[in-house]
Amino acid sequence: MNNVKTKLVIPKKLQQNWIINKHNILNTSMAQGIPIFKFSYQPDSGQFLFAEAPMRHNIMIKVYGNHTFDEYIRGIYFKEKKIVYLRGHEREDWLKGTKKMLRSHGVPKTIKIVWGEKVARKLAADLEGL
């Protein structure tokens, strides 16, 4: 596999509250051990935003982002289930680029990275009751 890392830019004001894991970006956590739950990635700029539950993607993007809401690929990381759900987007290349970025920043193949209509229905079922 190609070991070249995909561009990743984390805003300084976001970094202040988190311990960034350079070996696996999704293992980044707050000092209290609170893990990443949601993230947003802008493939062209490489901007990577993340938050703990229950912060909403739109709030995260408004507070930390430099792009409009639709210019991000949005994801949810279920650590216990070892799965990353990416919200569908009209730019399939951005979804693939987000998967490539995650892999190049240490997310192992034991964690599935998925998107699409079936995935969206499964995600809705998984989130029911949370």
C-alpha positions as CSV (number, residue, x, y, z in Angstrom):
1,M,0.0,0.0,0.0
2,N,1.1,3.5,-0.7
3,N,2.4,5.1,2.6
4,V,1.9,8.7,1.4
5,K,-0.3,10.6,3.8
6,T,-3.3,12.5,2.4
7,K,-3.4,16.2,3.3
8,L,-4.9,16.8,6.8
9,V,-5.4,20.3,8.3
10,I,-6.9,20.6,11.8
11,P,-7.8,24.1,12.8
12,K,-5.6,25.4,15.7
13,K,-8.6,26.4,17.8
14,L,-9.9,22.8,17.6
15,Q,-6.5,21.2,18.5
16,Q,-6.5,23.1,21.8
17,N,-9.1,20.8,23.3
18,W,-7.9,17.5,21.9
19,I,-5.0,15.1,22.1
20,I,-4.2,14.4,18.4
21,N,-3.3,10.7,17.7
22,K,-0.9,10.8,14.8
23,H,-0.9,7.0,14.5
24,N,-4.7,6.7,14.0
25,I,-6.6,10.0,13.6
26,L,-9.8,8.4,14.9
27,N,-8.2,7.6,18.2
28,T,-7.9,11.3,18.9
29,S,-9.6,12.2,22.2
30,M,-10.2,15.0,24.7
31,A,-8.0,15.1,27.8
32,Q,-10.7,13.4,29.7
33,G,-10.6,10.4,27.3
34,I,-13.8,11.4,25.4
35,P,-13.3,10.1,21.8
36,I,-14.1,11.4,18.4
37,F,-17.7,10.6,17.5
38,K,-18.5,12.8,14.5
39,F,-16.2,14.4,12.0
40,S,-16.2,16.5,8.8
41,Y,-13.6,16.5,6.1
42,Q,-13.1,18.9,3.2
43,P,-11.1,16.9,0.6
44,D,-9.8,19.9,-1.5
45,S,-8.4,21.8,1.5
46,G,-7.7,18.8,3.7
47,Q,-9.6,20.5,6.6
48,F,-10.6,17.9,9.2
49,L,-13.0,18.8,12.0
50,F,-14.2,16.5,14.7
51,A,-16.3,16.5,17.9
52,E,-17.6,14.3,20.7
53,A,-21.3,13.2,20.9
54,P,-23.8,14.9,20.8
55,M,-22.4,17.9,18.8
56,R,-24.1,18.3,15.5
57,H,-22.1,18.5,12.2
58,N,-23.6,21.8,11.3
59,I,-22.5,23.4,14.6
60,M,-19.0,21.9,14.3
61,I,-18.6,23.3,10.8
62,K,-20.0,26.7,11.8
63,V,-17.6,27.0,14.8
64,Y,-14.4,25.5,13.3
65,G,-14.8,25.3,9.5
66,N,-13.8,27.5,6.7
67,H,-16.2,26.1,4.1
68,T,-20.0,25.8,3.6
69,F,-21.8,22.8,5.1
70,D,-22.2,21.0,1.7
71,E,-18.5,21.3,1.0
72,Y,-17.7,18.7,3.7
73,I,-18.0,14.9,3.8
74,R,-19.6,14.1,7.2
75,G,-19.0,11.0,9.1
76,I,-19.8,9.2,12.4
77,Y,-17.4,6.8,14.0
78,F,-18.8,3.9,16.0
79,K,-15.7,2.7,17.8
80,E,-17.3,-0.3,19.5
81,K,-18.8,-1.5,16.2
82,K,-15.5,-0.8,14.3
83,I,-17.3,1.1,11.6
84,V,-17.3,4.6,10.1
85,Y,-20.5,5.8,8.4
86,L,-20.0,8.5,5.8
87,R,-23.1,10.5,4.8
88,G,-23.8,10.2,1.1
89,H,-22.6,13.1,-1.1
90,E,-23.0,14.0,-4.7
91,R,-19.2,13.8,-5.1
92,E,-18.3,10.1,-5.0
93,D,-14.7,11.1,-5.5
94,W,-14.8,13.0,-2.2
95,L,-16.2,10.0,-0.4
96,K,-13.4,7.9,-1.8
97,G,-10.9,10.6,-0.9
98,T,-12.2,10.7,2.6
99,K,-11.7,7.0,2.9
100,K,-8.2,7.3,1.5
101,M,-7.4,10.1,4.0
102,L,-8.6,8.0,7.0
103,R,-6.6,5.0,5.9
104,S,-3.5,7.1,5.2
105,H,-3.8,8.6,8.8
106,G,-3.8,5.2,10.5
107,V,-7.4,3.9,10.4
108,P,-6.8,0.2,10.1
109,K,-8.7,-2.1,7.7
110,T,-10.3,-3.7,10.7
111,I,-12.5,-0.6,10.8
112,K,-15.0,-0.6,8.0
113,I,-15.6,2.7,6.1
114,V,-19.0,2.7,4.3
115,W,-21.6,5.0,2.6
116,G,-24.7,4.7,0.5
117,E,-28.5,4.3,0.8
118,K,-28.3,0.9,2.5
119,V,-25.8,2.3,4.9
120,A,-28.0,5.3,5.7
121,R,-30.9,3.0,6.5
122,K,-28.7,0.9,8.8
123,L,-27.3,4.0,10.4
124,A,-30.9,5.2,11.2
125,A,-31.7,1.9,12.8
126,D,-28.4,1.9,14.8
127,L,-29.1,5.4,16.0
128,E,-32.7,4.7,17.1
129,G,-33.0,5.1,20.8
130,L,-29.8,7.1,21.3
